[in-house]
Amino acid sequence: MILYCYGEPCPLRDDCYRHTQPSRGRDAFGSVPYDAVRATCDHFYSNVPSEALVRETAYYLWQRSGCPAGRSTEHWDAAYLSLCQSSGRKVSR
């Protein structure tokens, strides 16, 4: 079960799915679960897309656009951006 994390003082919040994609109607943590002493969070769930997922998504985008040569960076960037947006991750350009 993914719980909503308030996360405002948490340095991991921008990279944590529980902060960027809160689920309405689900329970919330009573307090911020980030442990400043250990600099960790036992409930951290990364919203950073894995390289394998970006690669697979870029491949499908490449196929969908007709398999053009020399546009791998364009497809990789589009795949990464799409995956970040779907998880609520903020992307600086």
Secondary structure, DSSP 8 states (H G I E B T S, - for coil): ---B---TT-TTGGGBHHHHS--TTS-B-SS--EETTTTEETT--B-S--HHHHHHHHHHHHHHTT--TT-HHHHHHHHHHHHHHHHT-----
